[in-house]
Amino acid sequence: MIDETAPPRVDSEVGPLRAVLLHRPGNELKRLTPRNNDQLLFDSIPWVDRAQQEHDAFAEVLRGRGVEVLLLADSLRTALEDQRAHTAGVHAAVDERRLGGDLADSVRSHLTSVDAGTLAEVLMAGMTFEELPFAEGSSLVRMMHDPRDFAVDPLPNLLFTRDSSAWIGDRVAISSLTMPARRRETAVLDLVYAYHPRFRHAARAYGAHSAPIEGGDVMLLAPGVLAIGVGERTTAAGAESLARSVFADGIAHTVLAVPIEQSRATMHLDTVCTMVAADAVVMYPLARDSLKAFTLRPTGDGGVKVTGPAPFLSAAAEAMGIDRLRVIDTGLDPVTAEREQWDDGNNTLALAPGVVVGYERNAETNERLMAAGIEVLPIAGSELGSGRGGPRCMSCPVLRDTI
Ligand SMILES: NC(=[NH2+])NCCC[C@H](N)C(=O)O
């Protein structure tokens, strides 16, 4: 039963999912070209119509299981109806360092006059110089830029709502994203959480302008227990300050900082490991024995005590207060394992303990999960996956039942 009045709260990875924030891919994906895709963090140029169909099917699988699907574009539009949000949105769209003073002023005054829907579109899909509505301006910046250069950058990675914000208990942490191509996502999520009626009253965890953390690295192993991947995206400083913030707010008692290889294939902790049940994970076989963790706990007087490193699986089990964290053995040969890891085989989204959504293409990983008693709801992802993200990356749970 969908209850739109229930306040957001997430205290595990696997509690029955009630509401989730997704972003249906839009015009921002049409900005990708072979010249900019690397910088914009896509590995190829997605076929946008098909990506939308795949995404619609993903949302339908979730709705079919009683999950309320909130779409980021709608939420942003609603937030921008508030005049204060609109003003902040204009401010977030205009980068004076890119446009120079004169052009920045004209773009600002133009955007101030547009409606919430148009501003939302500019914030997500960006704007090229040739799309600027006013006729030939005399600005040097305008004259010297190629008409197809971006006056406002597009945000194609909004699709991965996991990374830009994460709920920890009843608080939301808005990420401080590492890659330049994603930094402005912080402002978009900030607007949604500050001004959308559904979220307006939510308390914040962490400060969005602190050291880098990304939601793909944040895993709620159990109520009060967080694992934070530290690698290409989340920095050690980010993990430490998130730990301090959740300890200070009393929403976690243990944080595991988990070093992961700094590479594109393992950009976030959830590319190598996701939870499929309250005591079980699916994990990239090569990570199984090598993953380590530092354990952070509050000292009680405002400090943080760090121990370890110890093997991740035992540190996690201890922090969770269970005998053993089971790894569903995908038993794959190294080549298949590497192929399916790259295609987000380990990046599942749990809808309940033992029920996960996974990309259908990772046939072998899914088969092993099913053999271990996990129900896998397969979705197509040939186009969605071109940005290197699976079902967990593409979803930000805002409400899960407690288990
Ligand atoms: N949680 C995740 N694994 N997210 C995947 C994000 C992919 C995105 N293209 C990026 O590079 O940022």
The ligand as an SDF file (V2000), in Angstrom:
LIG
                    3D

 12 11  0  0  0  0  0  0  0  0999 V2000
   26.4380    3.9020   -7.7950 N   0  0  0  0  0  0  0  0  0  0  0  0
   26.9940    3.7340   -8.9520 C   0  0  0  0  0  0  0  0  0  0  0  0
   27.7580    2.6760   -9.1700 N   0  0  0  0  0  0  0  0  0  0  0  0
   26.8100    4.6750   -9.8780 N   0  0  0  0  0  0  0  0  0  0  0  0
   27.2860    4.6190  -11.2140 C   0  0  0  0  0  0  0  0  0  0  0  0
   27.4900    5.9770  -11.7700 C   0  0  0  0  0  0  0  0  0  0  0  0
   27.8860    5.9920  -13.2050 C   0  0  0  0  0  0  0  0  0  0  0  0
   28.1920    7.3530  -13.7230 C   0  0  0  0  0  0  0  0  0  0  0  0
   28.3410    7.3520  -15.1520 N   0  0  0  0  0  0  0  0  0  0  0  0
   29.4520    7.9060  -13.0990 C   0  0  0  0  0  0  0  0  0  0  0  0
   30.5110    7.6470  -13.6070 O   0  0  0  0  0  0  0  0  0  0  0  0
   29.4050    8.6060  -12.1270 O   0  0  0  0  0  0  0  0  0  0  0  0
  1  2  1  0
  2  3  2  0
  2  4  1  0
  4  5  1  0
  5  6  1  0
  6  7  1  0
  7  8  1  0
  8  9  1  0
  8 10  1  0
 10 11  2  0
 10 12  1  0
M  CHG  1   3   1
M  END
$$$$
